[in-house]
Amino acid sequence: MAHSRNNAFLPHLFIAIAIAALLVLLVAFSLFRKDSVKEDPEAVERIRPVAIFRSAPATPPPAAEPVAAEGASTPDAEATDAAAAEATPPAARDGATVYAEVCKTCHETGVTGAPKKGDKGDWEPRIAQGVETLYASALQGKGAMPPKGTAVRFSDEEVKGAVDYMVELAR
């Protein structure tokens, strides 16, 4: 009878010891932790952004100035022309370029079931579903492929061009 009471006592003793040990660890960690990452210069340096991207100029554009005489050029006009050239969106990329920049990462080797470039067996069932279905899969993602294959910088038309490029290679 006394033996069975000892057996019941041991599990409770182990649980009590484990709880006490966890409490000691919790108190120890709370005493030595820093209140903020800002207080740790090494942490601040590790998480510092590499660059800051601004999509709009930090200052508003200058007011329009009078136009110089024909054929004459002013430094302000040249600066404005340079700023306008930088502000113009890049030219649309063709399907082969989009494929080379993004799509080939998976479609070259068939990673995670992606249909391989130029493989008729992989592409025939997909082409049979229609090009609009292929466009929707490319734009919205399907299976392991995220929307636009993670290339959100490309327009829908550029992504569709890449789909057309791969379909043509599979025909």
PyMOL commands that place a pseudoatom at each C-alpha (Angstrom):
pseudoatom trace, name=CA, resn=MET, resi=1, chain=A, elem=C, hetatm=0, pos=[0.000, 0.000, 0.000]
pseudoatom trace, name=CA, resn=ALA, resi=2, chain=A, elem=C, hetatm=0, pos=[2.792, 2.420, 0.848]
pseudoatom trace, name=CA, resn=HIS, resi=3, chain=A, elem=C, hetatm=0, pos=[4.565, 1.443, -2.365]
pseudoatom trace, name=CA, resn=SER, resi=4, chain=A, elem=C, hetatm=0, pos=[1.635, 2.550, -4.553]
pseudoatom trace, name=CA, resn=ARG, resi=5, chain=A, elem=C, hetatm=0, pos=[1.498, 5.947, -2.785]
pseudoatom trace, name=CA, resn=ASN, resi=6, chain=A, elem=C, hetatm=0, pos=[5.191, 6.491, -3.573]
pseudoatom trace, name=CA, resn=ASN, resi=7, chain=A, elem=C, hetatm=0, pos=[4.578, 5.690, -7.244]
pseudoatom trace, name=CA, resn=ALA, resi=8, chain=A, elem=C, hetatm=0, pos=[1.789, 8.291, -7.388]
pseudoatom trace, name=CA, resn=PHE, resi=9, chain=A, elem=C, hetatm=0, pos=[3.947, 10.875, -5.651]
pseudoatom trace, name=CA, resn=LEU, resi=10, chain=A, elem=C, hetatm=0, pos=[6.895, 10.715, -8.099]
pseudoatom trace, name=CA, resn=PRO, resi=11, chain=A, elem=C, hetatm=0, pos=[5.081, 12.033, -11.204]
pseudoatom trace, name=CA, resn=HIS, resi=12, chain=A, elem=C, hetatm=0, pos=[3.737, 14.952, -9.168]
pseudoatom trace, name=CA, resn=LEU, resi=13, chain=A, elem=C, hetatm=0, pos=[7.214, 15.683, -7.830]
pseudoatom trace, name=CA, resn=PHE, resi=14, chain=A, elem=C, hetatm=0, pos=[8.697, 15.716, -11.365]
pseudoatom trace, name=CA, resn=ILE, resi=15, chain=A, elem=C, hetatm=0, pos=[5.971, 18.084, -12.585]
pseudoatom trace, name=CA, resn=ALA, resi=16, chain=A, elem=C, hetatm=0, pos=[6.572, 20.423, -9.645]
pseudoatom trace, name=CA, resn=ILE, resi=17, chain=A, elem=C, hetatm=0, pos=[10.346, 20.424, -10.322]
pseudoatom trace, name=CA, resn=ALA, resi=18, chain=A, elem=C, hetatm=0, pos=[9.793, 21.106, -14.032]
pseudoatom trace, name=CA, resn=ILE, resi=19, chain=A, elem=C, hetatm=0, pos=[7.463, 24.031, -13.288]
pseudoatom trace, name=CA, resn=ALA, resi=20, chain=A, elem=C, hetatm=0, pos=[9.943, 25.477, -10.789]
pseudoatom trace, name=CA, resn=ALA, resi=21, chain=A, elem=C, hetatm=0, pos=[12.782, 25.170, -13.327]
pseudoatom trace, name=CA, resn=LEU, resi=22, chain=A, elem=C, hetatm=0, pos=[10.712, 26.936, -16.001]
pseudoatom trace, name=CA, resn=LEU, resi=23, chain=A, elem=C, hetatm=0, pos=[9.894, 29.750, -13.589]
pseudoatom trace, name=CA, resn=VAL, resi=24, chain=A, elem=C, hetatm=0, pos=[13.583, 30.176, -12.714]
pseudoatom trace, name=CA, resn=LEU, resi=25, chain=A, elem=C, hetatm=0, pos=[14.487, 30.323, -16.432]
pseudoatom trace, name=CA, resn=LEU, resi=26, chain=A, elem=C, hetatm=0, pos=[11.690, 32.802, -17.129]
pseudoatom trace, name=CA, resn=VAL, resi=27, chain=A, elem=C, hetatm=0, pos=[12.848, 35.109, -14.353]
pseudoatom trace, name=CA, resn=ALA, resi=28, chain=A, elem=C, hetatm=0, pos=[16.496, 34.817, -15.443]
pseudoatom trace, name=CA, resn=PHE, resi=29, chain=A, elem=C, hetatm=0, pos=[15.708, 35.651, -19.072]
pseudoatom trace, name=CA, resn=SER, resi=30, chain=A, elem=C, hetatm=0, pos=[13.492, 38.590, -18.112]
pseudoatom trace, name=CA, resn=LEU, resi=31, chain=A, elem=C, hetatm=0, pos=[16.260, 40.070, -15.954]
pseudoatom trace, name=CA, resn=PHE, resi=32, chain=A, elem=C, hetatm=0, pos=[18.884, 39.955, -18.709]
pseudoatom trace, name=CA, resn=ARG, resi=33, chain=A, elem=C, hetatm=0, pos=[16.859, 40.878, -21.783]
pseudoatom trace, name=CA, resn=LYS, resi=34, chain=A, elem=C, hetatm=0, pos=[17.095, 44.320, -23.300]
pseudoatom trace, name=CA, resn=ASP, resi=35, chain=A, elem=C, hetatm=0, pos=[13.965, 46.458, -23.220]
pseudoatom trace, name=CA, resn=SER, resi=36, chain=A, elem=C, hetatm=0, pos=[14.278, 47.523, -26.831]
pseudoatom trace, name=CA, resn=VAL, resi=37, chain=A, elem=C, hetatm=0, pos=[16.222, 46.716, -29.945]
pseudoatom trace, name=CA, resn=LYS, resi=38, chain=A, elem=C, hetatm=0, pos=[17.007, 50.436, -30.165]
pseudoatom trace, name=CA, resn=GLU, resi=39, chain=A, elem=C, hetatm=0, pos=[19.217, 50.053, -27.085]
pseudoatom trace, name=CA, resn=ASP, resi=40, chain=A, elem=C, hetatm=0, pos=[21.389, 47.480, -28.834]
pseudoatom trace, name=CA, resn=PRO, resi=41, chain=A, elem=C, hetatm=0, pos=[23.563, 49.188, -31.481]
pseudoatom trace, name=CA, resn=GLU, resi=42, chain=A, elem=C, hetatm=0, pos=[24.594, 45.846, -32.990]
pseudoatom trace, name=CA, resn=ALA, resi=43, chain=A, elem=C, hetatm=0, pos=[20.952, 44.897, -33.515]
pseudoatom trace, name=CA, resn=VAL, resi=44, chain=A, elem=C, hetatm=0, pos=[20.185, 48.286, -35.034]
pseudoatom trace, name=CA, resn=GLU, resi=45, chain=A, elem=C, hetatm=0, pos=[23.051, 47.835, -37.495]
pseudoatom trace, name=CA, resn=ARG, resi=46, chain=A, elem=C, hetatm=0, pos=[21.936, 44.291, -38.404]
pseudoatom trace, name=CA, resn=ILE, resi=47, chain=A, elem=C, hetatm=0, pos=[18.366, 45.317, -39.229]
pseudoatom trace, name=CA, resn=ARG, resi=48, chain=A, elem=C, hetatm=0, pos=[19.231, 48.658, -40.880]
pseudoatom trace, name=CA, resn=PRO, resi=49, chain=A, elem=C, hetatm=0, pos=[17.677, 48.932, -44.359]
pseudoatom trace, name=CA, resn=VAL, resi=50, chain=A, elem=C, hetatm=0, pos=[20.161, 48.609, -47.191]
pseudoatom trace, name=CA, resn=ALA, resi=51, chain=A, elem=C, hetatm=0, pos=[18.393, 51.242, -49.269]
pseudoatom trace, name=CA, resn=ILE, resi=52, chain=A, elem=C, hetatm=0, pos=[15.289, 53.377, -49.224]
pseudoatom trace, name=CA, resn=PHE, resi=53, chain=A, elem=C, hetatm=0, pos=[13.054, 53.423, -52.294]
pseudoatom trace, name=CA, resn=ARG, resi=54, chain=A, elem=C, hetatm=0, pos=[10.955, 56.453, -53.064]
pseudoatom trace, name=CA, resn=SER, resi=55, chain=A, elem=C, hetatm=0, pos=[8.539, 56.279, -55.958]
pseudoatom trace, name=CA, resn=ALA, resi=56, chain=A, elem=C, hetatm=0, pos=[7.908, 60.030, -56.051]
pseudoatom trace, name=CA, resn=PRO, resi=57, chain=A, elem=C, hetatm=0, pos=[10.312, 62.937, -55.815]
pseudoatom trace, name=CA, resn=ALA, resi=58, chain=A, elem=C, hetatm=0, pos=[10.902, 64.169, -52.279]
pseudoatom trace, name=CA, resn=THR, resi=59, chain=A, elem=C, hetatm=0, pos=[10.341, 67.754, -53.359]
pseudoatom trace, name=CA, resn=PRO, resi=60, chain=A, elem=C, hetatm=0, pos=[7.604, 69.017, -55.638]
pseudoatom trace, name=CA, resn=PRO, resi=61, chain=A, elem=C, hetatm=0, pos=[8.662, 69.884, -59.186]
pseudoatom trace, name=CA, resn=PRO, resi=62, chain=A, elem=C, hetatm=0, pos=[9.537, 73.539, -59.763]
pseudoatom trace, name=CA, resn=ALA, resi=63, chain=A, elem=C, hetatm=0, pos=[6.970, 75.868, -61.253]
pseudoatom trace, name=CA, resn=ALA, resi=64, chain=A, elem=C, hetatm=0, pos=[7.046, 76.216, -65.020]
pseudoatom trace, name=CA, resn=GLU, resi=65, chain=A, elem=C, hetatm=0, pos=[9.445, 78.868, -66.211]
pseudoatom trace, name=CA, resn=PRO, resi=66, chain=A, elem=C, hetatm=0, pos=[9.279, 80.903, -69.389]
pseudoatom trace, name=CA, resn=VAL, resi=67, chain=A, elem=C, hetatm=0, pos=[10.481, 79.106, -72.480]
pseudoatom trace, name=CA, resn=ALA, resi=68, chain=A, elem=C, hetatm=0, pos=[13.886, 80.216, -73.783]
pseudoatom trace, name=CA, resn=ALA, resi=69, chain=A, elem=C, hetatm=0, pos=[14.296, 81.550, -77.268]
pseudoatom trace, name=CA, resn=GLU, resi=70, chain=A, elem=C, hetatm=0, pos=[14.196, 78.950, -80.015]
pseudoatom trace, name=CA, resn=GLY, resi=71, chain=A, elem=C, hetatm=0, pos=[17.407, 76.973, -80.197]
pseudoatom trace, name=CA, resn=ALA, resi=72, chain=A, elem=C, hetatm=0, pos=[18.613, 78.265, -76.826]
pseudoatom trace, name=CA, resn=SER, resi=73, chain=A, elem=C, hetatm=0, pos=[19.036, 75.865, -73.947]
pseudoatom trace, name=CA, resn=THR, resi=74, chain=A, elem=C, hetatm=0, pos=[18.981, 76.669, -70.272]
pseudoatom trace, name=CA, resn=PRO, resi=75, chain=A, elem=C, hetatm=0, pos=[20.334, 74.542, -67.418]
pseudoatom trace, name=CA, resn=ASP, resi=76, chain=A, elem=C, hetatm=0, pos=[16.831, 74.343, -65.929]
pseudoatom trace, name=CA, resn=ALA, resi=77, chain=A, elem=C, hetatm=0, pos=[15.374, 73.074, -69.209]
pseudoatom trace, name=CA, resn=GLU, resi=78, chain=A, elem=C, hetatm=0, pos=[18.080, 70.425, -69.459]
pseudoatom trace, name=CA, resn=ALA, resi=79, chain=A, elem=C, hetatm=0, pos=[17.440, 69.313, -65.874]
pseudoatom trace, name=CA, resn=THR, resi=80, chain=A, elem=C, hetatm=0, pos=[13.698, 69.144, -66.537]
pseudoatom trace, name=CA, resn=ASP, resi=81, chain=A, elem=C, hetatm=0, pos=[14.288, 67.077, -69.679]
pseudoatom trace, name=CA, resn=ALA, resi=82, chain=A, elem=C, hetatm=0, pos=[16.561, 64.711, -67.733]
pseudoatom trace, name=CA, resn=ALA, resi=83, chain=A, elem=C, hetatm=0, pos=[13.964, 64.349, -64.971]
pseudoatom trace, name=CA, resn=ALA, resi=84, chain=A, elem=C, hetatm=0, pos=[11.241, 63.644, -67.533]
pseudoatom trace, name=CA, resn=ALA, resi=85, chain=A, elem=C, hetatm=0, pos=[13.409, 60.982, -69.159]
pseudoatom trace, name=CA, resn=GLU, resi=86, chain=A, elem=C, hetatm=0, pos=[13.921, 59.302, -65.783]
pseudoatom trace, name=CA, resn=ALA, resi=87, chain=A, elem=C, hetatm=0, pos=[10.201, 59.492, -64.973]
pseudoatom trace, name=CA, resn=THR, resi=88, chain=A, elem=C, hetatm=0, pos=[9.068, 57.718, -68.138]
pseudoatom trace, name=CA, resn=PRO, resi=89, chain=A, elem=C, hetatm=0, pos=[8.142, 54.104, -67.506]
pseudoatom trace, name=CA, resn=PRO, resi=90, chain=A, elem=C, hetatm=0, pos=[10.394, 51.439, -68.997]
pseudoatom trace, name=CA, resn=ALA, resi=91, chain=A, elem=C, hetatm=0, pos=[9.456, 50.019, -72.369]
pseudoatom trace, name=CA, resn=ALA, resi=92, chain=A, elem=C, hetatm=0, pos=[7.332, 46.902, -72.266]
pseudoatom trace, name=CA, resn=ARG, resi=93, chain=A, elem=C, hetatm=0, pos=[9.358, 43.696, -72.279]
pseudoatom trace, name=CA, resn=ASP, resi=94, chain=A, elem=C, hetatm=0, pos=[8.636, 40.962, -74.774]
pseudoatom trace, name=CA, resn=GLY, resi=95, chain=A, elem=C, hetatm=0, pos=[7.693, 37.441, -73.719]
pseudoatom trace, name=CA, resn=ALA, resi=96, chain=A, elem=C, hetatm=0, pos=[11.180, 36.023, -74.199]
pseudoatom trace, name=CA, resn=THR, resi=97, chain=A, elem=C, hetatm=0, pos=[12.672, 38.700, -71.948]
pseudoatom trace, name=CA, resn=VAL, resi=98, chain=A, elem=C, hetatm=0, pos=[10.107, 38.145, -69.190]
pseudoatom trace, name=CA, resn=TYR, resi=99, chain=A, elem=C, hetatm=0, pos=[10.676, 34.387, -69.462]
pseudoatom trace, name=CA, resn=ALA, resi=100, chain=A, elem=C, hetatm=0, pos=[14.459, 34.838, -69.210]
pseudoatom trace, name=CA, resn=GLU, resi=101, chain=A, elem=C, hetatm=0, pos=[14.192, 37.188, -66.215]
pseudoatom trace, name=CA, resn=VAL, resi=102, chain=A, elem=C, hetatm=0, pos=[11.709, 35.225, -64.105]
pseudoatom trace, name=CA, resn=CYS, resi=103, chain=A, elem=C, hetatm=0, pos=[9.885, 32.251, -65.593]
pseudoatom trace, name=CA, resn=LYS, resi=104, chain=A, elem=C, hetatm=0, pos=[12.890, 30.156, -66.542]
pseudoatom trace, name=CA, resn=THR, resi=105, chain=A, elem=C, hetatm=0, pos=[13.772, 29.677, -62.874]
pseudoatom trace, name=CA, resn=CYS, resi=106, chain=A, elem=C, hetatm=0, pos=[11.067, 27.007, -62.654]
pseudoatom trace, name=CA, resn=HIS, resi=107, chain=A, elem=C, hetatm=0, pos=[10.012, 26.313, -66.242]
pseudoatom trace, name=CA, resn=GLU, resi=108, chain=A, elem=C, hetatm=0, pos=[13.524, 25.455, -67.465]
pseudoatom trace, name=CA, resn=THR, resi=109, chain=A, elem=C, hetatm=0, pos=[13.758, 22.371, -65.217]
pseudoatom trace, name=CA, resn=GLY, resi=110, chain=A, elem=C, hetatm=0, pos=[10.150, 21.720, -64.203]
pseudoatom trace, name=CA, resn=VAL, resi=111, chain=A, elem=C, hetatm=0, pos=[10.564, 22.639, -60.534]
pseudoatom trace, name=CA, resn=THR, resi=112, chain=A, elem=C, hetatm=0, pos=[7.514, 21.682, -58.393]
pseudoatom trace, name=CA, resn=GLY, resi=113, chain=A, elem=C, hetatm=0, pos=[5.624, 20.407, -61.431]
pseudoatom trace, name=CA, resn=ALA, resi=114, chain=A, elem=C, hetatm=0, pos=[6.002, 23.494, -63.617]
pseudoatom trace, name=CA, resn=PRO, resi=115, chain=A, elem=C, hetatm=0, pos=[5.581, 22.587, -67.304]
pseudoatom trace, name=CA, resn=LYS, resi=116, chain=A, elem=C, hetatm=0, pos=[9.031, 22.600, -68.916]
pseudoatom trace, name=CA, resn=LYS, resi=117, chain=A, elem=C, hetatm=0, pos=[9.782, 25.050, -71.688]
pseudoatom trace, name=CA, resn=GLY, resi=118, chain=A, elem=C, hetatm=0, pos=[9.212, 23.431, -75.072]
pseudoatom trace, name=CA, resn=ASP, resi=119, chain=A, elem=C, hetatm=0, pos=[7.937, 20.097, -73.638]
pseudoatom trace, name=CA, resn=LYS, resi=120, chain=A, elem=C, hetatm=0, pos=[4.851, 19.263, -75.693]
pseudoatom trace, name=CA, resn=GLY, resi=121, chain=A, elem=C, hetatm=0, pos=[3.750, 16.553, -73.243]
pseudoatom trace, name=CA, resn=ASP, resi=122, chain=A, elem=C, hetatm=0, pos=[3.740, 19.007, -70.355]
pseudoatom trace, name=CA, resn=TRP, resi=123, chain=A, elem=C, hetatm=0, pos=[2.003, 21.779, -72.289]
pseudoatom trace, name=CA, resn=GLU, resi=124, chain=A, elem=C, hetatm=0, pos=[-0.636, 19.977, -74.436]
pseudoatom trace, name=CA, resn=PRO, resi=125, chain=A, elem=C, hetatm=0, pos=[-3.174, 19.435, -71.606]
pseudoatom trace, name=CA, resn=ARG, resi=126, chain=A, elem=C, hetatm=0, pos=[-2.720, 23.022, -70.470]
pseudoatom trace, name=CA, resn=ILE, resi=127, chain=A, elem=C, hetatm=0, pos=[-3.019, 24.467, -73.975]
pseudoatom trace, name=CA, resn=ALA, resi=128, chain=A, elem=C, hetatm=0, pos=[-6.207, 22.408, -74.446]
pseudoatom trace, name=CA, resn=GLN, resi=129, chain=A, elem=C, hetatm=0, pos=[-7.780, 24.371, -71.551]
pseudoatom trace, name=CA, resn=GLY, resi=130, chain=A, elem=C, hetatm=0, pos=[-7.403, 27.576, -73.551]
pseudoatom trace, name=CA, resn=VAL, resi=131, chain=A, elem=C, hetatm=0, pos=[-5.076, 30.514, -73.496]
pseudoatom trace, name=CA, resn=GLU, resi=132, chain=A, elem=C, hetatm=0, pos=[-7.327, 32.533, -71.162]
pseudoatom trace, name=CA, resn=THR, resi=133, chain=A, elem=C, hetatm=0, pos=[-7.003, 29.781, -68.536]
pseudoatom trace, name=CA, resn=LEU, resi=134, chain=A, elem=C, hetatm=0, pos=[-3.225, 29.881, -68.958]
pseudoatom trace, name=CA, resn=TYR, resi=135, chain=A, elem=C, hetatm=0, pos=[-3.243, 33.653, -68.563]
pseudoatom trace, name=CA, resn=ALA, resi=136, chain=A, elem=C, hetatm=0, pos=[-5.343, 33.383, -65.393]
pseudoatom trace, name=CA, resn=SER, resi=137, chain=A, elem=C, hetatm=0, pos=[-2.962, 30.790, -63.930]
pseudoatom trace, name=CA, resn=ALA, resi=138, chain=A, elem=C, hetatm=0, pos=[0.052, 32.971, -64.671]
pseudoatom trace, name=CA, resn=LEU, resi=139, chain=A, elem=C, hetatm=0, pos=[-1.508, 36.174, -63.366]
pseudoatom trace, name=CA, resn=GLN, resi=140, chain=A, elem=C, hetatm=0, pos=[-3.235, 34.760, -60.278]
pseudoatom trace, name=CA, resn=GLY, resi=141, chain=A, elem=C, hetatm=0, pos=[-0.918, 31.863, -59.489]
pseudoatom trace, name=CA, resn=LYS, resi=142, chain=A, elem=C, hetatm=0, pos=[-1.564, 28.144, -59.482]
pseudoatom trace, name=CA, resn=GLY, resi=143, chain=A, elem=C, hetatm=0, pos=[-0.214, 25.354, -57.309]
pseudoatom trace, name=CA, resn=ALA, resi=144, chain=A, elem=C, hetatm=0, pos=[3.289, 26.260, -56.159]
pseudoatom trace, name=CA, resn=MET, resi=145, chain=A, elem=C, hetatm=0, pos=[3.500, 29.243, -58.547]
pseudoatom trace, name=CA, resn=PRO, resi=146, chain=A, elem=C, hetatm=0, pos=[2.642, 32.566, -56.894]
pseudoatom trace, name=CA, resn=PRO, resi=147, chain=A, elem=C, hetatm=0, pos=[0.833, 35.308, -58.835]
pseudoatom trace, name=CA, resn=LYS, resi=148, chain=A, elem=C, hetatm=0, pos=[2.971, 36.475, -61.764]
pseudoatom trace, name=CA, resn=GLY, resi=149, chain=A, elem=C, hetatm=0, pos=[5.627, 34.023, -60.595]
pseudoatom trace, name=CA, resn=THR, resi=150, chain=A, elem=C, hetatm=0, pos=[6.624, 36.688, -57.999]
pseudoatom trace, name=CA, resn=ALA, resi=151, chain=A, elem=C, hetatm=0, pos=[7.366, 39.198, -60.795]
pseudoatom trace, name=CA, resn=VAL, resi=152, chain=A, elem=C, hetatm=0, pos=[4.793, 41.770, -59.738]
pseudoatom trace, name=CA, resn=ARG, resi=153, chain=A, elem=C, hetatm=0, pos=[6.858, 44.482, -61.435]
pseudoatom trace, name=CA, resn=PHE, resi=154, chain=A, elem=C, hetatm=0, pos=[5.692, 43.179, -64.813]
pseudoatom trace, name=CA, resn=SER, resi=155, chain=A, elem=C, hetatm=0, pos=[2.415, 44.314, -66.317]
pseudoatom trace, name=CA, resn=ASP, resi=156, chain=A, elem=C, hetatm=0, pos=[-0.326, 41.805, -67.046]
pseudoatom trace, name=CA, resn=GLU, resi=157, chain=A, elem=C, hetatm=0, pos=[0.411, 42.192, -70.748]
pseudoatom trace, name=CA, resn=GLU, resi=158, chain=A, elem=C, hetatm=0, pos=[4.090, 41.358, -70.229]
pseudoatom trace, name=CA, resn=VAL, resi=159, chain=A, elem=C, hetatm=0, pos=[3.190, 38.219, -68.260]
pseudoatom trace, name=CA, resn=LYS, resi=160, chain=A, elem=C, hetatm=0, pos=[0.720, 37.205, -70.971]
pseudoatom trace, name=CA, resn=GLY, resi=161, chain=A, elem=C, hetatm=0, pos=[3.540, 37.688, -73.502]
pseudoatom trace, name=CA, resn=ALA, resi=162, chain=A, elem=C, hetatm=0, pos=[5.673, 35.225, -71.532]
pseudoatom trace, name=CA, resn=VAL, resi=163, chain=A, elem=C, hetatm=0, pos=[2.795, 32.721, -71.567]
pseudoatom trace, name=CA, resn=ASP, resi=164, chain=A, elem=C, hetatm=0, pos=[2.438, 33.156, -75.325]
pseudoatom trace, name=CA, resn=TYR, resi=165, chain=A, elem=C, hetatm=0, pos=[6.202, 32.667, -75.722]
pseudoatom trace, name=CA, resn=MET, resi=166, chain=A, elem=C, hetatm=0, pos=[6.151, 29.364, -73.792]
pseudoatom trace, name=CA, resn=VAL, resi=167, chain=A, elem=C, hetatm=0, pos=[3.025, 28.136, -75.614]
pseudoatom trace, name=CA, resn=GLU, resi=168, chain=A, elem=C, hetatm=0, pos=[4.648, 28.823, -78.989]
pseudoatom trace, name=CA, resn=LEU, resi=169, chain=A, elem=C, hetatm=0, pos=[7.730, 26.848, -77.963]
pseudoatom trace, name=CA, resn=ALA, resi=170, chain=A, elem=C, hetatm=0, pos=[5.533, 23.883, -77.036]
pseudoatom trace, name=CA, resn=ARG, resi=171, chain=A, elem=C, hetatm=0, pos=[3.635, 23.740, -80.336]
for i in range(1, 171): cmd.bond("trace and resi %d" % i, "trace and resi %d" % (i + 1))
show_as sticks, trace
zoom trace
